[in-house]
């Protein structure tokens, strides 16, 4: 979050929307109880809380969201259309390579490191995801923060929509 704010200025926190968010929003209702709960929580966050934040995504998310079933891809991309797209530049690639080299995220999941790096390099407050294996993982959170800080960036808070529902 912003370290300071003017007394008359309200600054909305920033959120990076990772691919799992539009995927859950655009998917058909699941019969799997856990997935169905995640879908409902994501829909609740999207409808009630997203306007409390400035939303960002990346070209990588657009590419990932555009894959697969054409109808689902169209729905996912439609949800992302109004969101500002951040570039995947040299600093992002350098940081994501460092994260993978440190074995914090497996090399076969390097795109997940790019998501973290985009959010960190752009100074975003939160990275919203349901990817709890490689991104929002308590076992690597401190190490990801150290990697980001070691490259001069603050690591965003990794969280699910449920964790960002507010008070």
C-alpha positions in Angstrom: 0.0 0.0 0.0 1.0 3.6 -0.4 3.4 4.7 2.4 1.6 8.1 2.6 -1.5 9.8 1.3 -2.5 13.5 1.1 -5.2 14.4 3.5 -7.7 15.1 0.7 -6.6 12.3 -1.7 -7.9 8.8 -1.7 -5.5 6.4 -3.5 -6.9 3.0 -4.3 -4.6 0.1 -3.8 -3.4 -1.7 -6.9 -4.1 -5.3 -7.9 -2.6 -7.5 -10.5 -5.2 -9.8 -12.0 -3.5 -13.2 -12.7 -5.1 -15.6 -15.2 -6.9 -17.8 -12.7 -9.2 -14.9 -11.8 -10.9 -14.5 -15.3 -10.7 -18.2 -15.7 -12.9 -18.8 -12.6 -15.2 -16.0 -13.6 -15.7 -17.2 -17.2 -15.9 -21.0 -16.5 -19.1 -23.0 -16.4 -20.2 -23.8 -12.8 -18.1 -26.6 -11.5 -19.5 -29.8 -9.8 -16.3 -29.9 -7.7 -17.3 -28.3 -4.4 -13.9 -26.6 -3.9 -13.7 -25.2 -7.4 -17.4 -24.1 -7.2 -16.7 -22.3 -3.9 -13.7 -20.6 -5.5 -15.8 -19.6 -8.5 -18.5 -18.1 -6.2 -15.9 -16.2 -4.0 -14.3 -14.9 -7.2 -17.7 -13.7 -8.5 -18.4 -12.0 -5.1 -15.1 -10.2 -5.2 -15.5 -9.2 -8.8 -19.0 -7.8 -8.2 -18.5 -6.2 -4.8 -14.8 -5.4 -4.3 -13.0 -4.8 -7.6 -14.0 -1.1 -7.8 -12.2 -0.5 -4.5 -8.9 -1.2 -6.4 -7.0 -0.1 -9.5 -6.7 -3.2 -11.6 -3.8 -4.2 -13.8 -2.9 -7.3 -15.8 -0.2 -8.2 -18.3 0.2 -9.3 -21.9 1.0 -12.8 -20.6 -2.4 -13.0 -18.9 -4.1 -12.0 -22.2 -2.1 -14.7 -24.0 -3.0 -17.3 -21.4 -6.7 -16.3 -21.2 -6.9 -16.5 -25.0 -6.0 -20.2 -25.1 -8.4 -23.1 -25.1 -12.1 -23.2 -25.9 -12.9 -20.2 -28.1 -16.1 -19.3 -26.3 -14.5 -19.4 -22.8 -11.4 -17.5 -24.2 -13.8 -14.8 -25.5 -15.5 -14.5 -22.1 -12.1 -14.3 -20.3 -10.7 -11.7 -22.7 -13.9 -9.7 -22.4 -13.5 -9.5 -18.6 -9.9 -8.4 -19.0 -10.6 -5.8 -21.8 -11.2 -2.8 -19.5 -8.1 -3.6 -17.4 -4.8 -1.7 -18.0 -2.2 -4.1 -19.5 1.4 -3.9 -18.2 4.4 -4.7 -20.3 6.6 -7.7 -19.8 9.9 -5.8 -20.3 13.6 -6.5 -19.6 13.3 -5.9 -15.8 10.4 -8.3 -15.5 12.2 -11.0 -17.5 15.4 -10.5 -15.4 13.5 -10.8 -12.1 11.4 -13.8 -13.3 14.6 -15.6 -14.4 16.2 -14.9 -11.0 13.1 -16.4 -9.3 13.3 -19.5 -11.4 17.1 -19.8 -11.0 16.6 -19.7 -7.3 14.2 -22.6 -7.7 11.4 -20.7 -6.0 9.1 -21.5 -8.9 9.9 -24.5 -11.2 11.3 -23.8 -14.6 8.3 -25.6 -16.2 6.1 -22.9 -14.5 8.2 -19.9 -15.4 5.1 -18.0 -16.5 4.1 -17.9 -12.8 7.4 -16.2 -12.0 6.6 -13.6 -14.8 3.3 -12.8 -13.1 5.1 -12.2 -9.8 7.8 -10.1 -11.5 5.3 -8.0 -13.5 3.5 -7.1 -10.2 6.7 -6.4 -8.3 8.5 -4.4 -11.0 5.4 -2.2 -11.4 5.1 -1.7 -7.7 1.6 -3.2 -7.3 0.2 -3.8 -3.9 -1.5 -7.2 -4.5 -1.3 -10.1 -6.8 -4.8 -11.7 -7.0 -4.7 -15.5 -7.8 -6.0 -18.9 -7.1 -2.6 -20.4 -8.0 -1.6 -21.5 -4.5 1.0 -24.0 -5.7 3.5 -21.6 -7.2 2.4 -18.0 -6.5 0.3 -17.6 -3.4 2.3 -20.2 -1.5 3.1 -19.6 2.2 6.2 -21.8 2.0 7.9 -19.5 -0.6 6.3 -16.1 0.2 9.3 -14.9 2.3 11.8 -16.2 -0.3 9.9 -14.5 -3.1 9.9 -11.2 -1.1 13.7 -11.6 -0.6 14.2 -12.2 -4.3 12.2 -9.2 -5.3 13.9 -7.0 -2.7 17.3 -8.3 -3.8 16.6 -6.8 -7.2 15.3 -3.5 -5.9 11.5 -4.2 -5.9 8.9 -4.7 -3.3 7.0 -8.0 -3.6 3.2 -7.6 -3.8 1.0 -9.4 -1.3 -0.1 -12.6 -2.9 -3.7 -13.4 -2.1 -6.9 -15.0 -3.2 -10.2 -13.1 -3.7 -11.3 -14.5 -0.4 -8.3 -12.8 1.3 -9.1 -9.5 -0.3 -12.8 -9.2 0.5 -12.2 -6.5 3.1 -13.8 -6.0 6.5 
